[in-house]
């Protein structure tokens, strides 16, 4: 179950990230590197983690013209990371699938960000589409294109599982242990709820990396996942 908990290293620098990984020790096996750390030495740190036998999820949410995405994914595949995110636009997804050909890299499509609600979609010009409807449409497209997995809110996981089938990954951010603050997330659930709803992997950042004892926090979440 430890391999299904992805710890988000949402910190400003490599030294802090390295310290967190050391404090967590063998309680964590899988780490996410997003924008904040990636552009502060995180790509080199990803190689360091891989050299230690850890798994790495590069959460870059790529979205650009097809050739740019394809070549970018091809370069990332050579790094040896496990997961990479792209935005769930059909052209982008097709390019990412082409770029990861022949590698073990798994491409995850980000459907609708978990910080978005109905009002955010209206503001972005998607009205009158509710988040769950846009998630479903993009999940269908990702399935047909051959994407390896979906990133969505855990509340949407049961419906997404019905769309993408049994064998695809469902990775859920917006996870908060009971009693934790929601922060900027708007569609959140607990670790146990996410597992019961069909998620294969959970992304947890602040509740672990900002904890007084990150190792204990990670262990507690794994216990809750196991119990579910």
FENNOR-V510665 format. One record per pair of residues at least 12 apart in sequence whose C-alpha atoms are under 10 Angstrom apart, sorted by the first residue. I is the first residue (numbers start at 1). J is the second residue. D is the distance in whole Angstrom. If there is no record, write none. Layout:
BEGIN
I & J & D
I & J & D
END
This chain:
BEGIN
1 & 29 & 10
1 & 200 & 10
1 & 201 & 9
1 & 221 & 10
1 & 222 & 6
1 & 223 & 9
1 & 225 & 7
1 & 226 & 7
2 & 26 & 9
2 & 27 & 7
2 & 28 & 6
2 & 29 & 6
2 & 30 & 8
2 & 201 & 10
2 & 218 & 9
2 & 219 & 8
2 & 221 & 9
2 & 222 & 6
2 & 223 & 9
2 & 225 & 9
2 & 226 & 9
3 & 27 & 10
3 & 28 & 8
3 & 29 & 6
3 & 30 & 6
3 & 31 & 10
3 & 54 & 9
3 & 55 & 8
3 & 200 & 10
3 & 201 & 8
3 & 202 & 10
3 & 222 & 9
4 & 28 & 10
4 & 29 & 9
4 & 30 & 8
4 & 171 & 9
4 & 195 & 10
4 & 199 & 9
4 & 200 & 6
4 & 201 & 4
4 & 202 & 6
4 & 203 & 9
4 & 222 & 9
4 & 225 & 9
5 & 27 & 10
5 & 28 & 8
5 & 29 & 8
5 & 30 & 7
5 & 31 & 8
5 & 171 & 10
5 & 191 & 9
5 & 200 & 9
5 & 201 & 6
5 & 202 & 5
5 & 203 & 6
5 & 204 & 7
5 & 218 & 8
5 & 219 & 10
5 & 221 & 8
5 & 222 & 7
5 & 225 & 9
6 & 28 & 8
6 & 29 & 8
6 & 30 & 5
6 & 31 & 5
6 & 32 & 6
6 & 33 & 10
6 & 55 & 9
6 & 56 & 9
6 & 57 & 8
6 & 171 & 9
6 & 172 & 10
6 & 173 & 9
6 & 201 & 7
6 & 202 & 6
6 & 203 & 5
6 & 204 & 6
6 & 205 & 8
6 & 218 & 10
7 & 21 & 9
7 & 24 & 10
7 & 28 & 7
7 & 29 & 8
7 & 30 & 6
7 & 31 & 5
7 & 32 & 6
7 & 33 & 9
7 & 56 & 10
7 & 57 & 9
7 & 202 & 8
7 & 203 & 6
7 & 204 & 5
7 & 205 & 6
7 & 206 & 9
7 & 207 & 10
7 & 208 & 7
7 & 209 & 8
7 & 218 & 8
8 & 30 & 9
8 & 31 & 6
8 & 32 & 5
8 & 33 & 6
8 & 34 & 8
8 & 56 & 10
8 & 57 & 9
8 & 59 & 9
8 & 173 & 9
8 & 202 & 10
8 & 203 & 6
8 & 204 & 6
8 & 205 & 4
8 & 206 & 8
8 & 207 & 10
8 & 208 & 8
8 & 209 & 8
9 & 21 & 9
9 & 31 & 7
9 & 32 & 6
9 & 33 & 6
9 & 34 & 7
9 & 36 & 9
9 & 37 & 7
9 & 38 & 10
9 & 42 & 10
9 & 204 & 9
9 & 205 & 6
9 & 206 & 9
9 & 208 & 9
9 & 209 & 7
10 & 32 & 8
10 & 33 & 7
10 & 34 & 7
10 & 35 & 8
10 & 36 & 6
10 & 37 & 7
10 & 38 & 10
10 & 204 & 10
10 & 205 & 6
10 & 206 & 8
10 & 209 & 8
10 & 210 & 10
11 & 33 & 9
11 & 34 & 9
11 & 35 & 10
11 & 36 & 7
11 & 37 & 6
11 & 38 & 10
11 & 40 & 10
11 & 205 & 9
11 & 206 & 9
11 & 209 & 8
11 & 210 & 10
12 & 35 & 10
12 & 36 & 6
12 & 37 & 6
12 & 38 & 9
12 & 39 & 9
12 & 40 & 7
12 & 41 & 10
12 & 42 & 10
13 & 36 & 8
13 & 37 & 6
13 & 38 & 9
13 & 39 & 9
13 & 40 & 6
13 & 41 & 7
13 & 42 & 8
13 & 45 & 10
14 & 37 & 7
14 & 38 & 9
14 & 40 & 7
14 & 41 & 6
14 & 42 & 6
14 & 43 & 10
14 & 44 & 9
14 & 45 & 7
14 & 46 & 10
15 & 41 & 10
15 & 45 & 10
16 & 37 & 10
16 & 209 & 10
17 & 31 & 10
17 & 33 & 10
17 & 37 & 8
17 & 42 & 9
17 & 45 & 9
17 & 209 & 9
18 & 45 & 8
18 & 48 & 10
18 & 49 & 9
20 & 208 & 9
20 & 209 & 7
20 & 210 & 9
20 & 213 & 10
20 & 214 & 7
20 & 215 & 9
21 & 49 & 9
21 & 54 & 10
21 & 209 & 9
21 & 214 & 9
21 & 215 & 9
22 & 214 & 10
22 & 215 & 9
23 & 209 & 10
23 & 213 & 8
23 & 214 & 7
23 & 215 & 6
23 & 216 & 10
24 & 208 & 9
24 & 209 & 9
24 & 213 & 8
24 & 214 & 6
24 & 215 & 4
24 & 216 & 8
24 & 217 & 9
24 & 218 & 7
24 & 219 & 9
25 & 214 & 9
25 & 215 & 7
26 & 54 & 10
26 & 215 & 9
26 & 219 & 10
27 & 214 & 9
27 & 215 & 6
27 & 216 & 8
27 & 217 & 9
27 & 218 & 6
27 & 219 & 6
27 & 220 & 10
27 & 222 & 9
28 & 54 & 8
28 & 55 & 10
28 & 214 & 10
28 & 215 & 8
28 & 218 & 7
28 & 219 & 8
28 & 222 & 9
29 & 49 & 9
29 & 52 & 10
29 & 53 & 8
29 & 54 & 5
29 & 55 & 6
29 & 56 & 9
30 & 49 & 9
30 & 50 & 10
30 & 53 & 9
30 & 54 & 6
30 & 55 & 5
30 & 56 & 6
30 & 57 & 7
30 & 82 & 9
30 & 201 & 10
30 & 203 & 10
31 & 46 & 9
31 & 49 & 8
31 & 50 & 10
31 & 54 & 7
31 & 55 & 6
31 & 56 & 5
31 & 57 & 6
31 & 58 & 9
31 & 82 & 10
31 & 203 & 9
31 & 204 & 10
31 & 205 & 9
32 & 46 & 9
32 & 55 & 9
32 & 56 & 6
32 & 57 & 5
32 & 58 & 6
32 & 59 & 7
32 & 60 & 10
32 & 83 & 9
32 & 84 & 10
32 & 203 & 8
32 & 204 & 9
32 & 205 & 9
33 & 45 & 9
33 & 46 & 8
33 & 56 & 7
33 & 57 & 6
33 & 58 & 5
33 & 59 & 6
33 & 60 & 8
33 & 84 & 10
34 & 57 & 8
34 & 58 & 6
34 & 59 & 5
34 & 60 & 6
34 & 61 & 9
34 & 85 & 10
35 & 58 & 9
35 & 59 & 7
35 & 60 & 6
35 & 61 & 9
38 & 58 & 8
38 & 59 & 9
38 & 60 & 8
42 & 58 & 9
43 & 58 & 9
43 & 76 & 10
43 & 79 & 9
44 & 79 & 10
46 & 58 & 8
46 & 79 & 8
46 & 80 & 9
46 & 81 & 8
47 & 79 & 7
47 & 80 & 8
47 & 81 & 8
49 & 81 & 10
50 & 79 & 9
50 & 80 & 7
50 & 81 & 7
50 & 82 & 9
51 & 80 & 10
54 & 81 & 9
54 & 82 & 10
55 & 80 & 9
55 & 81 & 7
55 & 82 & 6
55 & 83 & 9
56 & 79 & 10
56 & 80 & 8
56 & 81 & 5
56 & 82 & 6
56 & 83 & 7
56 & 84 & 9
57 & 81 & 6
57 & 82 & 6
57 & 83 & 4
57 & 84 & 6
57 & 85 & 8
57 & 105 & 10
57 & 106 & 9
57 & 107 & 10
57 & 108 & 10
57 & 203 & 10
58 & 76 & 9
58 & 81 & 7
58 & 82 & 8
58 & 83 & 6
58 & 84 & 5
58 & 85 & 7
58 & 86 & 10
59 & 83 & 8
59 & 84 & 6
59 & 85 & 5
59 & 86 & 8
59 & 108 & 9
59 & 110 & 10
60 & 84 & 7
60 & 85 & 6
60 & 86 & 7
60 & 87 & 9
61 & 84 & 8
61 & 85 & 5
61 & 86 & 4
61 & 87 & 5
61 & 88 & 9
61 & 108 & 9
61 & 109 & 8
61 & 110 & 7
62 & 84 & 9
62 & 85 & 7
62 & 86 & 4
62 & 87 & 6
62 & 88 & 9
62 & 92 & 8
62 & 93 & 9
62 & 96 & 9
62 & 109 & 9
62 & 110 & 10
63 & 85 & 10
63 & 86 & 6
63 & 87 & 6
63 & 88 & 8
63 & 89 & 8
63 & 91 & 9
63 & 92 & 6
63 & 93 & 9
63 & 95 & 10
63 & 96 & 10
64 & 86 & 10
64 & 87 & 9
64 & 89 & 10
64 & 91 & 9
64 & 92 & 7
64 & 95 & 10
65 & 91 & 8
65 & 92 & 7
65 & 95 & 9
66 & 90 & 10
66 & 91 & 6
66 & 92 & 6
66 & 93 & 9
66 & 94 & 8
66 & 95 & 5
66 & 96 & 8
66 & 98 & 10
66 & 99 & 10
67 & 91 & 10
67 & 92 & 9
67 & 95 & 7
67 & 96 & 9
67 & 98 & 10
67 & 99 & 9
68 & 92 & 9
68 & 95 & 8
68 & 96 & 10
68 & 99 & 10
69 & 86 & 9
69 & 91 & 9
69 & 92 & 7
69 & 93 & 9
69 & 94 & 9
69 & 95 & 6
69 & 96 & 6
69 & 97 & 10
69 & 98 & 9
69 & 99 & 8
70 & 92 & 8
70 & 93 & 9
70 & 94 & 8
70 & 95 & 5
70 & 96 & 5
70 & 97 & 8
70 & 98 & 6
70 & 99 & 4
70 & 100 & 8
70 & 101 & 10
71 & 95 & 8
71 & 96 & 8
71 & 98 & 9
71 & 99 & 6
71 & 100 & 9
72 & 95 & 10
72 & 96 & 8
72 & 99 & 8
72 & 100 & 10
73 & 85 & 10
73 & 86 & 9
73 & 95 & 8
73 & 96 & 6
73 & 97 & 8
73 & 98 & 9
73 & 99 & 5
73 & 100 & 6
73 & 101 & 10
73 & 105 & 9
73 & 107 & 9
74 & 95 & 10
74 & 96 & 8
74 & 97 & 10
74 & 98 & 8
74 & 99 & 5
74 & 100 & 6
74 & 101 & 8
74 & 102 & 10
74 & 103 & 9
74 & 105 & 9
75 & 99 & 8
75 & 100 & 9
76 & 99 & 9
76 & 100 & 8
76 & 105 & 8
77 & 99 & 8
77 & 100 & 6
77 & 101 & 9
77 & 102 & 9
77 & 103 & 6
77 & 104 & 8
77 & 105 & 6
77 & 106 & 9
77 & 107 & 10
78 & 100 & 9
78 & 103 & 8
78 & 104 & 10
78 & 105 & 9
79 & 105 & 9
80 & 103 & 9
80 & 104 & 8
80 & 105 & 7
81 & 104 & 8
81 & 105 & 6
81 & 106 & 9
82 & 103 & 10
82 & 104 & 7
82 & 105 & 5
82 & 106 & 6
82 & 107 & 9
83 & 104 & 9
83 & 105 & 6
83 & 106 & 5
83 & 107 & 6
83 & 108 & 7
83 & 148 & 9
83 & 149 & 9
84 & 96 & 9
84 & 100 & 10
84 & 105 & 7
84 & 106 & 6
84 & 107 & 5
84 & 108 & 6
84 & 109 & 9
85 & 106 & 9
85 & 107 & 6
85 & 108 & 5
85 & 109 & 6
85 & 110 & 7
85 & 149 & 9
85 & 150 & 9
85 & 151 & 8
86 & 107 & 7
86 & 108 & 6
86 & 109 & 5
86 & 110 & 6
86 & 111 & 9
86 & 147 & 10
86 & 150 & 10
86 & 151 & 10
87 & 108 & 8
87 & 109 & 6
87 & 110 & 5
87 & 111 & 7
87 & 112 & 9
87 & 113 & 10
87 & 138 & 10
87 & 151 & 9
88 & 108 & 9
88 & 109 & 5
88 & 110 & 5
88 & 111 & 5
88 & 112 & 8
88 & 135 & 9
88 & 137 & 10
88 & 138 & 6
88 & 139 & 8
88 & 141 & 8
88 & 142 & 7
88 & 147 & 9
88 & 150 & 9
88 & 151 & 9
89 & 109 & 8
89 & 110 & 9
89 & 111 & 9
89 & 138 & 7
89 & 141 & 8
89 & 142 & 8
90 & 109 & 10
90 & 138 & 8
90 & 141 & 7
90 & 142 & 7
90 & 144 & 10
90 & 145 & 8
91 & 145 & 10
92 & 109 & 9
93 & 107 & 8
93 & 108 & 9
93 & 109 & 7
93 & 141 & 9
93 & 142 & 7
93 & 145 & 7
93 & 146 & 8
93 & 147 & 7
94 & 141 & 10
94 & 142 & 9
94 & 144 & 10
94 & 145 & 6
94 & 146 & 8
94 & 147 & 8
95 & 145 & 10
96 & 108 & 10
96 & 109 & 10
96 & 146 & 10
96 & 147 & 8
97 & 145 & 8
97 & 146 & 7
97 & 147 & 7
97 & 148 & 9
98 & 146 & 10
105 & 148 & 9
106 & 147 & 8
106 & 148 & 6
106 & 149 & 8
106 & 169 & 9
107 & 146 & 9
107 & 147 & 6
107 & 148 & 5
107 & 149 & 7
107 & 150 & 9
107 & 169 & 10
108 & 142 & 9
108 & 147 & 7
108 & 148 & 6
108 & 149 & 5
108 & 150 & 5
108 & 151 & 6
108 & 152 & 10
108 & 168 & 10
108 & 169 & 8
108 & 170 & 8
108 & 171 & 8
109 & 138 & 8
109 & 139 & 8
109 & 141 & 10
109 & 142 & 7
109 & 143 & 10
109 & 147 & 7
109 & 148 & 8
109 & 149 & 6
109 & 150 & 5
109 & 151 & 6
109 & 152 & 9
109 & 170 & 10
109 & 171 & 10
110 & 135 & 9
110 & 138 & 9
110 & 139 & 9
110 & 142 & 10
110 & 149 & 9
110 & 150 & 6
110 & 151 & 5
110 & 152 & 7
110 & 153 & 10
110 & 171 & 9
110 & 172 & 10
111 & 131 & 9
111 & 132 & 9
111 & 134 & 7
111 & 135 & 5
111 & 136 & 8
111 & 137 & 9
111 & 138 & 6
111 & 139 & 7
111 & 142 & 9
111 & 150 & 7
111 & 151 & 6
111 & 152 & 6
111 & 153 & 9
112 & 131 & 7
112 & 132 & 8
112 & 133 & 10
112 & 134 & 7
112 & 135 & 6
112 & 136 & 10
112 & 138 & 9
112 & 151 & 8
112 & 152 & 7
112 & 153 & 8
113 & 131 & 9
113 & 135 & 9
113 & 151 & 9
113 & 152 & 7
113 & 153 & 8
113 & 173 & 9
113 & 174 & 9
113 & 185 & 9
113 & 186 & 10
113 & 187 & 9
114 & 131 & 9
114 & 151 & 9
114 & 152 & 7
114 & 153 & 6
114 & 154 & 9
114 & 172 & 9
114 & 173 & 7
114 & 174 & 6
114 & 184 & 9
114 & 185 & 6
114 & 186 & 6
114 & 187 & 6
114 & 188 & 8
115 & 153 & 9
115 & 173 & 10
115 & 174 & 8
115 & 183 & 10
115 & 184 & 6
115 & 185 & 5
115 & 186 & 5
115 & 187 & 7
115 & 188 & 9
116 & 131 & 8
116 & 184 & 9
116 & 185 & 8
116 & 186 & 7
116 & 187 & 8
117 & 130 & 8
117 & 131 & 6
117 & 132 & 10
117 & 185 & 10
117 & 186 & 7
117 & 187 & 8
118 & 130 & 6
118 & 131 & 6
118 & 132 & 9
119 & 131 & 10
121 & 134 & 9
131 & 153 & 10
131 & 156 & 9
132 & 152 & 9
132 & 153 & 9
132 & 155 & 9
132 & 156 & 7
132 & 159 & 9
132 & 160 & 9
133 & 156 & 10
135 & 150 & 9
135 & 151 & 9
135 & 152 & 7
135 & 153 & 9
135 & 156 & 8
135 & 157 & 10
135 & 159 & 9
135 & 160 & 8
136 & 152 & 10
136 & 156 & 9
136 & 157 & 10
136 & 159 & 7
136 & 160 & 6
136 & 161 & 10
136 & 162 & 10
136 & 163 & 7
136 & 164 & 10
137 & 160 & 10
137 & 163 & 9
138 & 150 & 9
138 & 160 & 10
139 & 151 & 9
139 & 152 & 9
139 & 159 & 10
139 & 160 & 7
139 & 161 & 9
139 & 162 & 10
139 & 163 & 7
139 & 164 & 7
140 & 160 & 8
140 & 163 & 6
140 & 164 & 7
141 & 163 & 10
141 & 164 & 9
142 & 163 & 10
142 & 164 & 8
143 & 163 & 8
143 & 164 & 6
143 & 165 & 9
143 & 168 & 9
144 & 164 & 9
146 & 164 & 10
146 & 168 & 10
147 & 164 & 10
147 & 168 & 8
147 & 169 & 9
148 & 164 & 10
148 & 167 & 9
148 & 168 & 6
148 & 169 & 6
148 & 170 & 9
149 & 164 & 8
149 & 167 & 9
149 & 168 & 5
149 & 169 & 4
149 & 170 & 6
149 & 171 & 7
149 & 200 & 10
150 & 164 & 9
150 & 168 & 8
150 & 169 & 6
150 & 170 & 5
150 & 171 & 6
150 & 172 & 8
150 & 199 & 10
151 & 169 & 8
151 & 170 & 6
151 & 171 & 5
151 & 172 & 6
151 & 173 & 8
151 & 199 & 9
151 & 201 & 10
151 & 202 & 10
151 & 203 & 10
152 & 170 & 7
152 & 171 & 7
152 & 172 & 5
152 & 173 & 7
152 & 174 & 9
152 & 187 & 10
152 & 199 & 9
153 & 170 & 9
153 & 171 & 8
153 & 172 & 5
153 & 173 & 6
153 & 174 & 7
153 & 175 & 9
153 & 185 & 10
153 & 186 & 9
153 & 187 & 6
153 & 188 & 7
153 & 189 & 8
153 & 194 & 9
153 & 199 & 9
154 & 170 & 9
154 & 171 & 8
154 & 172 & 5
154 & 173 & 7
154 & 174 & 8
154 & 175 & 8
154 & 187 & 8
154 & 188 & 7
154 & 189 & 7
154 & 190 & 9
154 & 191 & 9
154 & 193 & 8
154 & 194 & 5
154 & 195 & 8
154 & 196 & 9
154 & 197 & 7
154 & 198 & 8
154 & 199 & 7
154 & 202 & 9
155 & 172 & 9
155 & 174 & 10
155 & 187 & 7
155 & 188 & 7
155 & 189 & 7
155 & 193 & 9
155 & 194 & 7
155 & 197 & 7
155 & 198 & 10
155 & 199 & 10
156 & 170 & 10
156 & 172 & 9
156 & 187 & 9
156 & 194 & 10
156 & 197 & 8
156 & 198 & 9
156 & 199 & 10
157 & 170 & 7
157 & 171 & 9
157 & 172 & 8
157 & 194 & 8
157 & 195 & 9
157 & 196 & 9
157 & 197 & 6
157 & 198 & 6
157 & 199 & 6
157 & 200 & 10
158 & 170 & 10
158 & 194 & 10
158 & 196 & 9
158 & 197 & 5
158 & 198 & 6
158 & 199 & 8
159 & 197 & 9
159 & 198 & 9
160 & 198 & 9
160 & 199 & 10
161 & 197 & 9
161 & 198 & 7
161 & 199 & 8
162 & 198 & 10
166 & 198 & 9
167 & 200 & 10
168 & 200 & 9
169 & 198 & 10
169 & 199 & 8
169 & 200 & 6
169 & 201 & 8
170 & 198 & 7
170 & 199 & 5
170 & 200 & 5
170 & 201 & 6
170 & 202 & 9
171 & 194 & 10
171 & 198 & 9
171 & 199 & 6
171 & 200 & 6
171 & 201 & 5
171 & 202 & 6
171 & 203 & 7
172 & 188 & 9
172 & 189 & 9
172 & 191 & 10
172 & 194 & 7
172 & 195 & 9
172 & 198 & 10
172 & 199 & 6
172 & 200 & 8
172 & 201 & 6
172 & 202 & 5
172 & 203 & 6
172 & 204 & 9
173 & 185 & 9
173 & 187 & 9
173 & 188 & 8
173 & 189 & 9
173 & 191 & 10
173 & 194 & 9
173 & 199 & 10
173 & 201 & 9
173 & 202 & 6
173 & 203 & 5
173 & 204 & 7
173 & 205 & 9
174 & 186 & 8
174 & 187 & 7
174 & 188 & 5
174 & 189 & 7
174 & 190 & 9
174 & 191 & 10
174 & 194 & 10
174 & 202 & 9
174 & 203 & 7
174 & 204 & 7
174 & 205 & 9
175 & 187 & 9
175 & 188 & 6
175 & 189 & 5
175 & 190 & 6
175 & 191 & 6
175 & 192 & 10
175 & 193 & 9
175 & 194 & 8
175 & 202 & 7
175 & 203 & 7
175 & 204 & 6
175 & 205 & 9
175 & 206 & 10
175 & 207 & 9
176 & 188 & 7
176 & 189 & 6
176 & 190 & 5
176 & 191 & 7
176 & 192 & 10
176 & 194 & 10
176 & 203 & 10
176 & 204 & 7
176 & 205 & 9
176 & 206 & 9
176 & 207 & 7
176 & 208 & 10
176 & 221 & 9
177 & 189 & 8
177 & 190 & 5
177 & 191 & 6
177 & 192 & 9
177 & 193 & 10
177 & 204 & 9
177 & 207 & 7
177 & 208 & 10
177 & 217 & 10
177 & 220 & 9
177 & 221 & 7
177 & 224 & 9
178 & 190 & 6
178 & 191 & 9
178 & 192 & 10
180 & 206 & 9
180 & 207 & 7
181 & 206 & 9
181 & 207 & 9
182 & 206 & 10
182 & 207 & 10
183 & 206 & 9
190 & 202 & 10
190 & 221 & 9
190 & 224 & 9
190 & 225 & 9
191 & 203 & 9
191 & 204 & 9
191 & 220 & 10
191 & 221 & 7
191 & 222 & 8
191 & 223 & 10
191 & 224 & 7
191 & 225 & 6
191 & 226 & 10
191 & 227 & 10
191 & 228 & 8
192 & 221 & 8
192 & 222 & 9
192 & 223 & 9
192 & 224 & 6
192 & 225 & 5
192 & 226 & 8
192 & 227 & 7
192 & 228 & 5
193 & 224 & 9
193 & 225 & 9
193 & 228 & 7
194 & 225 & 8
194 & 228 & 9
195 & 224 & 9
195 & 225 & 6
195 & 226 & 9
195 & 227 & 9
195 & 228 & 6
196 & 225 & 9
196 & 227 & 10
196 & 228 & 6
197 & 228 & 10
201 & 225 & 10
202 & 221 & 10
202 & 225 & 9
204 & 218 & 9
204 & 221 & 9
205 & 218 & 10
207 & 221 & 9
208 & 220 & 10
208 & 221 & 9
END
